[in-house]
């Protein structure tokens, strides 16, 4: 191979690596994304949301293409942390919380530079868990107005996201509830892993193998 050909190959590989790099998130980027998501879900003036929101995680989602980078958004909240001298209990149902936060995350994924997988919500007070694909959430809740430009700063997108109305028309509400899958992320990952496990031989199976 000539020196020119070698140099061209190096440039091509570098270009491919550079093109793939933005798809993966470094630890610093993950931390910044988690902070952005917390701000999306609970604005400074939303005291109730700030009280109940306990954890936000951005987790790599399994895909058939091991070189693809897709991330799930996993949110945990505890309505029992809600404190208000005038209201005894947290006013939103699990479905209300799921849909409202699902709408905000649908808009946020339009801003994000990384590919989103599923949105998971976990009520740690009751143990109830559910999820929806981010793509489905975007179909259910397209931008209600012209969104900011893709390169607009996060603060501009945040104002746009928090400006959406909380109400949902009955037909769309029923679609949200129909597409809301009542299961944990662990169960989803287990189901995705099942086809690979089914290809094991009988000797490899944990149920029939020689191990304890």
N, C-alpha and C positions, 0 to 999 in steps of 0.2 A: 504494500500500500504506500502510495506516495505521501510526502510530507503534507501536501495540500489536502489530500483526501483525509488524512488523519486529523488535521486541524479542523476540517469541515465537520467530521464526525463528532469531535469534541464540542464544537459550537452547537451542533444539533442536540446532543445529549444535555448540554447545559440549558438550552432553550426549553426542552421538554421538562427538565427538573424545575425550572423557574415557572413554567406554566402550571405544574401540579402543586407547587408549594402553597399558594393561597388557599387551596382546598382543605388543607390540614391546619389545625389550630395548635399553636404552641401552648405551653402552660401559662405563659403571660397573657396570650390572647384568650384562653379559656377563662382566666380570672376576669379579664375585662368584659367578656361576653356575659358572664354570670352577673356582674354588677349592672350591666345594661338591662338584663332581663329583670332583675329586682326592681329597677326604676320603672320599667314598662308595666310590671304587675302592680306596683304600689307607688303611687305618686306621693310626694312629701305631705300633701294635705289630706291624703286618704288614710286617716288614722286607723280605721278598722282593718284595712288590708295590711298595713304595716304591723299591726298586732298579730294577725293570724298567719302571715307568710313566715315560714320557718326555714325553708331551704330551696335553693334552685341549683340544679345540676345540668351540665351539658355533657352528654355521654356518647361516645362513638357507637353508632348503630351497626350491627352486622349486615353485610351485603354480600351478594354472590361474587362481586368483583372486589377482591381484597385490596386493590389499589385505590378504590373509591373511598372518599371520606364523607360520611353522612353522620349527622349528630342528632340525637334525641334530646328533647327538653323535658326534664323531670322536675316537677314542682311538688313540694310538700307544704301542707298548711294545717293549722290546728285551730278550729273555731272555738275551742274551749279557752283559748287565750284572750278572747274578746272581752273587753271590759268597757261598760258604758253605764253611767248612773241612771239613765232613763230607759234603756232596753236591757232586758235580762239575758236574752240569748242572741247569738249571732244571726242577723236577719236574712242571710242568703242561704238557700239550699245548696246541696252539692252540685246539682245540675246548673243552677244559676251561676255559681262560681266557675264551673267548668266552661260554660258558654262565654261568659264575660272575659275570662282570661284567655280562652281560646281565640276570641276575636282579636284581642290585643296581640297575641303571639302570631296570628295569621298576618297582621300588618307588619309586625317586626321582621318576619322572615323575608318580606319584600326588601327590607333595608340590609339584612345580613348578607355578607359576602360568602358565607358557607352554606352548604346544602343541608336542609333540615329534614328529619325523618318523622318521628311521632312526638306528640305532646302528651305527656303523662301527668295525671293529677292524683295525689294521694292525700286523703283526709286521715291524718294520724290519730284523730280522736275516735273515729268509728272504724278505721281500717279500710274504708271504702276506696277503691282505686278504679280509674278508667283512663282511656286514651283515645286519641283520634290522630289520623295522619295529618301532618301539616298541610299537605296538598289538598286534602278534603276540607280542612278548615278555611283555606284560601278560596276554595270554590263556594263555600257556604257564606263567606264574608269577604267579597271583593271590596276594594276601597270604596267607601261611601261618597268620597269626593276625590278630586284629583290629588294624588299623593305627591309628596315632595320629590324632587329630582333624585335619582339614584345616588348621586354624589353629595347630596345635601348632608350637613352634619347631623349627628345623632340627636342633638337637642331639638332640631327642627322636626325630625321624625317623631320624637317623643311627644312634642306638643300636638302633633297630628294624631298620634295614637290615643292620647288621653282625651282628645276632643270628640271621640266617637260617642254616640248615644248608647246607653245601656240596653234599651229595649230591643226586642226581636219579634218580628211578625210571626203569627201562629204557624204558618206553613214552614217557614225556615226553622222555627223552634222544634217542630216535630222531626225535621231532617237532622238537626244537631243531635237530638236524643236517639235517633235511629242509628247514626254513625258513631255514637259514643260507645266504645267497647268496654264493658265492665270486667276488666282483668288487669292484673299487675304487669309491670315490665318483665319481671322474672318469668311469668307464664308465657309471655310473647316470645322471649328469647328461647325458652325451652321448646316451644312449638316450632320455631325456626330451626332449631338444632335437631329436631326429631328426624327429618329426612336423612340427614347425614348419619345419625345413629342407626337408622333402619338398614343401612348398607353393611353393618358389621356382621361377621359370621357368628354362628352360635357360640363358638369358643370364645369370641371376643365380648359377647354380651355379658353385662354385670349379673344378669339373672341366672345364667347358665355356666358362667366361668368358674374357675377353680378358686378364685379369691374369696375372702371372707365376706 
